[in-house]
Amino acid sequence: MQDNPITLQVLGICSALAVTVKMDTAIVMSIAVIFVLTMSNTVVSIFRNM
């Protein structure tokens, strides 16, 4: 588990989402996380296919 940085980063995101009190804030943060993960995955896929 310590050798996998992705797992540690996801655990960090989960704790940030758990701190939010309002549902609106949690939804916005969730959408932002999904957007960043989708965009980074797209960029990595483009670079791999070059």
Gaussian input, Z-matrix of N, CA and C with variables (Angstrom, degrees):
# hf/3-21g

backbone

0 1
 N
 C     1     B1
 C     2     B2     1     A1
 N     3     B3     2     A2     1     D1
 C     4     B4     3     A3     2     D2
 C     5     B5     4     A4     3     D3
 N     6     B6     5     A5     4     D4
 C     7     B7     6     A6     5     D5
 C     8     B8     7     A7     6     D6
 N     9     B9     8     A8     7     D7
 C    10    B10     9     A9     8     D8
 C    11    B11    10    A10     9     D9
 N    12    B12    11    A11    10    D10
 C    13    B13    12    A12    11    D11
 C    14    B14    13    A13    12    D12
 N    15    B15    14    A14    13    D13
 C    16    B16    15    A15    14    D14
 C    17    B17    16    A16    15    D15
 N    18    B18    17    A17    16    D16
 C    19    B19    18    A18    17    D17
 C    20    B20    19    A19    18    D18
 N    21    B21    20    A20    19    D19
 C    22    B22    21    A21    20    D20
 C    23    B23    22    A22    21    D21
 N    24    B24    23    A23    22    D22
 C    25    B25    24    A24    23    D23
 C    26    B26    25    A25    24    D24
 N    27    B27    26    A26    25    D25
 C    28    B28    27    A27    26    D26
 C    29    B29    28    A28    27    D27
 N    30    B30    29    A29    28    D28
 C    31    B31    30    A30    29    D29
 C    32    B32    31    A31    30    D30
 N    33    B33    32    A32    31    D31
 C    34    B34    33    A33    32    D32
 C    35    B35    34    A34    33    D33
 N    36    B36    35    A35    34    D34
 C    37    B37    36    A36    35    D35
 C    38    B38    37    A37    36    D36
 N    39    B39    38    A38    37    D37
 C    40    B40    39    A39    38    D38
 C    41    B41    40    A40    39    D39
 N    42    B42    41    A41    40    D40
 C    43    B43    42    A42    41    D41
 C    44    B44    43    A43    42    D42
 N    45    B45    44    A44    43    D43
 C    46    B46    45    A45    44    D44
 C    47    B47    46    A46    45    D45
 N    48    B48    47    A47    46    D46
 C    49    B49    48    A48    47    D47
 C    50    B50    49    A49    48    D48
 N    51    B51    50    A50    49    D49
 C    52    B52    51    A51    50    D50
 C    53    B53    52    A52    51    D51
 N    54    B54    53    A53    52    D52
 C    55    B55    54    A54    53    D53
 C    56    B56    55    A55    54    D54
 N    57    B57    56    A56    55    D55
 C    58    B58    57    A57    56    D56
 C    59    B59    58    A58    57    D57
 N    60    B60    59    A59    58    D58
 C    61    B61    60    A60    59    D59
 C    62    B62    61    A61    60    D60
 N    63    B63    62    A62    61    D61
 C    64    B64    63    A63    62    D62
 C    65    B65    64    A64    63    D63
 N    66    B66    65    A65    64    D64
 C    67    B67    66    A66    65    D65
 C    68    B68    67    A67    66    D66
 N    69    B69    68    A68    67    D67
 C    70    B70    69    A69    68    D68
 C    71    B71    70    A70    69    D69
 N    72    B72    71    A71    70    D70
 C    73    B73    72    A72    71    D71
 C    74    B74    73    A73    72    D72
 N    75    B75    74    A74    73    D73
 C    76    B76    75    A75    74    D74
 C    77    B77    76    A76    75    D75
 N    78    B78    77    A77    76    D76
 C    79    B79    78    A78    77    D77
 C    80    B80    79    A79    78    D78
 N    81    B81    80    A80    79    D79
 C    82    B82    81    A81    80    D80
 C    83    B83    82    A82    81    D81
 N    84    B84    83    A83    82    D82
 C    85    B85    84    A84    83    D83
 C    86    B86    85    A85    84    D84
 N    87    B87    86    A86    85    D85
 C    88    B88    87    A87    86    D86
 C    89    B89    88    A88    87    D87
 N    90    B90    89    A89    88    D88
 C    91    B91    90    A90    89    D89
 C    92    B92    91    A91    90    D90
 N    93    B93    92    A92    91    D91
 C    94    B94    93    A93    92    D92
 C    95    B95    94    A94    93    D93
 N    96    B96    95    A95    94    D94
 C    97    B97    96    A96    95    D95
 C    98    B98    97    A97    96    D96
 N    99    B99    98    A98    97    D97
 C   100   B100    99    A99    98    D98
 C   101   B101   100   A100    99    D99
 N   102   B102   101   A101   100   D100
 C   103   B103   102   A102   101   D101
 C   104   B104   103   A103   102   D102
 N   105   B105   104   A104   103   D103
 C   106   B106   105   A105   104   D104
 C   107   B107   106   A106   105   D105
 N   108   B108   107   A107   106   D106
 C   109   B109   108   A108   107   D107
 C   110   B110   109   A109   108   D108
 N   111   B111   110   A110   109   D109
 C   112   B112   111   A111   110   D110
 C   113   B113   112   A112   111   D111
 N   114   B114   113   A113   112   D112
 C   115   B115   114   A114   113   D113
 C   116   B116   115   A115   114   D114
 N   117   B117   116   A116   115   D115
 C   118   B118   117   A117   116   D116
 C   119   B119   118   A118   117   D117
 N   120   B120   119   A119   118   D118
 C   121   B121   120   A120   119   D119
 C   122   B122   121   A121   120   D120
 N   123   B123   122   A122   121   D121
 C   124   B124   123   A123   122   D122
 C   125   B125   124   A124   123   D123
 N   126   B126   125   A125   124   D124
 C   127   B127   126   A126   125   D125
 C   128   B128   127   A127   126   D126
 N   129   B129   128   A128   127   D127
 C   130   B130   129   A129   128   D128
 C   131   B131   130   A130   129   D129
 N   132   B132   131   A131   130   D130
 C   133   B133   132   A132   131   D131
 C   134   B134   133   A133   132   D132
 N   135   B135   134   A134   133   D133
 C   136   B136   135   A135   134   D134
 C   137   B137   136   A136   135   D135
 N   138   B138   137   A137   136   D136
 C   139   B139   138   A138   137   D137
 C   140   B140   139   A139   138   D138
 N   141   B141   140   A140   139   D139
 C   142   B142   141   A141   140   D140
 C   143   B143   142   A142   141   D141
 N   144   B144   143   A143   142   D142
 C   145   B145   144   A144   143   D143
 C   146   B146   145   A145   144   D144
 N   147   B147   146   A146   145   D145
 C   148   B148   147   A147   146   D146
 C   149   B149   148   A148   147   D147

   B1=1.4465
   B2=1.5237
   B3=1.2996
   B4=1.4568
   B5=1.5221
   B6=1.3259
   B7=1.4528
   B8=1.5204
   B9=1.3160
   B10=1.4500
   B11=1.5313
   B12=1.3548
   B13=1.4705
   B14=1.5245
   B15=1.3315
   B16=1.4639
   B17=1.5264
   B18=1.3219
   B19=1.4654
   B20=1.5216
   B21=1.3136
   B22=1.4590
   B23=1.5227
   B24=1.3387
   B25=1.4610
   B26=1.5217
   B27=1.3203
   B28=1.4657
   B29=1.5230
   B30=1.3210
   B31=1.4636
   B32=1.5268
   B33=1.3251
   B34=1.4640
   B35=1.5116
   B36=1.3166
   B37=1.4601
   B38=1.5282
   B39=1.3097
   B40=1.4697
   B41=1.5222
   B42=1.3027
   B43=1.4650
   B44=1.5195
   B45=1.3334
   B46=1.4644
   B47=1.5225
   B48=1.3195
   B49=1.4634
   B50=1.5246
   B51=1.3078
   B52=1.4611
   B53=1.5225
   B54=1.3358
   B55=1.4553
   B56=1.5230
   B57=1.3248
   B58=1.4579
   B59=1.5232
   B60=1.3215
   B61=1.4579
   B62=1.5245
   B63=1.3344
   B64=1.4608
   B65=1.5205
   B66=1.2985
   B67=1.4575
   B68=1.5254
   B69=1.3378
   B70=1.4665
   B71=1.5242
   B72=1.3123
   B73=1.4631
   B74=1.5179
   B75=1.3073
   B76=1.4663
   B77=1.5236
   B78=1.3248
   B79=1.4680
   B80=1.5189
   B81=1.3302
   B82=1.4683
   B83=1.5192
   B84=1.3291
   B85=1.4634
   B86=1.5224
   B87=1.3128
   B88=1.4656
   B89=1.5198
   B90=1.3233
   B91=1.4660
   B92=1.5232
   B93=1.3354
   B94=1.4596
   B95=1.5242
   B96=1.3167
   B97=1.4665
   B98=1.5241
   B99=1.3264
   B100=1.4659
   B101=1.5219
   B102=1.3296
   B103=1.4639
   B104=1.5247
   B105=1.3195
   B106=1.4687
   B107=1.5208
   B108=1.3203
   B109=1.4613
   B110=1.5222
   B111=1.3305
   B112=1.4620
   B113=1.5195
   B114=1.3216
   B115=1.4634
   B116=1.5268
   B117=1.3204
   B118=1.4627
   B119=1.5235
   B120=1.3220
   B121=1.4588
   B122=1.5267
   B123=1.3193
   B124=1.4613
   B125=1.5202
   B126=1.3152
   B127=1.4687
   B128=1.5209
   B129=1.3146
   B130=1.4659
   B131=1.5216
   B132=1.3203
   B133=1.4673
   B134=1.5201
   B135=1.3164
   B136=1.4706
   B137=1.5218
   B138=1.3311
   B139=1.4627
   B140=1.5240
   B141=1.3073
   B142=1.4678
   B143=1.5225
   B144=1.3159
   B145=1.4611
   B146=1.5204
   B147=1.3174
   B148=1.4726
   B149=1.5047
   A1=111.17
   A2=118.09
   A3=120.72
   A4=111.61
   A5=118.05
   A6=121.05
   A7=112.76
   A8=118.25
   A9=121.75
   A10=109.78
   A11=118.13
   A12=119.79
   A13=113.11
   A14=117.49
   A15=120.16
   A16=110.29
   A17=116.31
   A18=120.12
   A19=110.63
   A20=116.72
   A21=119.84
   A22=111.34
   A23=117.99
   A24=120.82
   A25=111.28
   A26=117.14
   A27=120.33
   A28=110.11
   A29=117.01
   A30=119.70
   A31=110.66
   A32=116.95
   A33=120.62
   A34=112.18
   A35=116.93
   A36=121.07
   A37=110.01
   A38=117.35
   A39=121.02
   A40=111.09
   A41=117.12
   A42=118.64
   A43=110.93
   A44=117.94
   A45=120.34
   A46=110.36
   A47=117.65
   A48=120.60
   A49=111.36
   A50=116.95
   A51=120.42
   A52=112.06
   A53=117.56
   A54=121.24
   A55=111.49
   A56=118.04
   A57=120.52
   A58=110.94
   A59=114.86
   A60=121.46
   A61=110.82
   A62=116.60
   A63=120.84
   A64=110.80
   A65=116.33
   A66=121.56
   A67=110.84
   A68=117.48
   A69=120.68
   A70=111.05
   A71=116.48
   A72=120.78
   A73=111.07
   A74=116.90
   A75=120.66
   A76=111.02
   A77=117.03
   A78=120.16
   A79=110.58
   A80=117.10
   A81=120.53
   A82=110.60
   A83=117.26
   A84=120.14
   A85=110.59
   A86=117.60
   A87=120.81
   A88=111.36
   A89=116.65
   A90=120.51
   A91=110.42
   A92=117.10
   A93=120.39
   A94=111.28
   A95=117.05
   A96=120.91
   A97=110.36
   A98=116.92
   A99=120.47
   A100=110.48
   A101=117.24
   A102=121.09
   A103=111.17
   A104=116.67
   A105=120.38
   A106=110.85
   A107=117.79
   A108=120.38
   A109=111.61
   A110=116.88
   A111=120.59
   A112=111.19
   A113=116.67
   A114=120.07
   A115=111.32
   A116=117.61
   A117=119.24
   A118=110.86
   A119=117.11
   A120=120.77
   A121=110.41
   A122=117.17
   A123=121.35
   A124=111.09
   A125=116.96
   A126=120.66
   A127=110.68
   A128=117.44
   A129=120.44
   A130=110.37
   A131=117.60
   A132=120.77
   A133=111.31
   A134=116.84
   A135=120.38
   A136=110.24
   A137=117.07
   A138=119.89
   A139=112.04
   A140=117.54
   A141=120.10
   A142=111.84
   A143=117.04
   A144=120.73
   A145=113.35
   A146=118.65
   A147=121.33
   A148=110.79
   D1=-34.14
   D2=-179.80
   D3=-74.37
   D4=-20.62
   D5=-179.44
   D6=-84.41
   D7=-7.43
   D8=-177.02
   D9=-107.45
   D10=101.03
   D11=-177.51
   D12=-67.43
   D13=-28.10
   D14=-179.63
   D15=-64.12
   D16=-43.43
   D17=179.62
   D18=-61.50
   D19=-42.54
   D20=-179.91
   D21=-65.80
   D22=-37.64
   D23=178.79
   D24=-67.84
   D25=-39.93
   D26=178.48
   D27=-64.64
   D28=-39.42
   D29=177.26
   D30=-63.28
   D31=-35.42
   D32=176.31
   D33=-65.46
   D34=-38.51
   D35=178.34
   D36=-65.85
   D37=-41.58
   D38=-178.62
   D39=-61.27
   D40=-39.46
   D41=179.67
   D42=-69.36
   D43=-33.75
   D44=177.22
   D45=-67.04
   D46=-38.49
   D47=178.57
   D48=-69.67
   D49=-31.37
   D50=-178.38
   D51=-71.11
   D52=-21.93
   D53=-177.36
   D54=-78.09
   D55=-25.63
   D56=-175.95
   D57=-62.72
   D58=143.23
   D59=-177.26
   D60=-99.92
   D61=-37.58
   D62=-177.26
   D63=-93.18
   D64=146.00
   D65=178.30
   D66=-67.76
   D67=-36.56
   D68=179.67
   D69=-60.13
   D70=-44.02
   D71=179.62
   D72=-64.28
   D73=-41.63
   D74=179.71
   D75=-64.59
   D76=-39.10
   D77=179.20
   D78=-66.51
   D79=-44.34
   D80=178.96
   D81=-62.39
   D82=-43.31
   D83=179.10
   D84=-65.01
   D85=-38.40
   D86=178.74
   D87=-65.22
   D88=-42.92
   D89=177.70
   D90=-63.46
   D91=-40.34
   D92=178.55
   D93=-63.39
   D94=-41.69
   D95=178.94
   D96=-64.62
   D97=-44.35
   D98=178.90
   D99=-62.26
   D100=-41.38
   D101=179.16
   D102=-62.46
   D103=-47.63
   D104=-178.87
   D105=-63.65
   D106=-43.43
   D107=179.31
   D108=-64.45
   D109=-39.91
   D110=179.07
   D111=-65.76
   D112=-45.51
   D113=-179.11
   D114=-66.13
   D115=-41.74
   D116=179.73
   D117=-66.47
   D118=-37.30
   D119=177.39
   D120=-64.79
   D121=-40.00
   D122=178.37
   D123=-63.96
   D124=-44.84
   D125=-179.83
   D126=-64.10
   D127=-43.31
   D128=178.67
   D129=-62.98
   D130=-40.38
   D131=178.75
   D132=-63.82
   D133=-40.84
   D134=178.44
   D135=-62.83
   D136=-45.57
   D137=-179.82
   D138=-65.37
   D139=-35.14
   D140=179.66
   D141=-69.46
   D142=-32.31
   D143=-177.77
   D144=-84.21
   D145=-2.17
   D146=179.43
   D147=-73.19

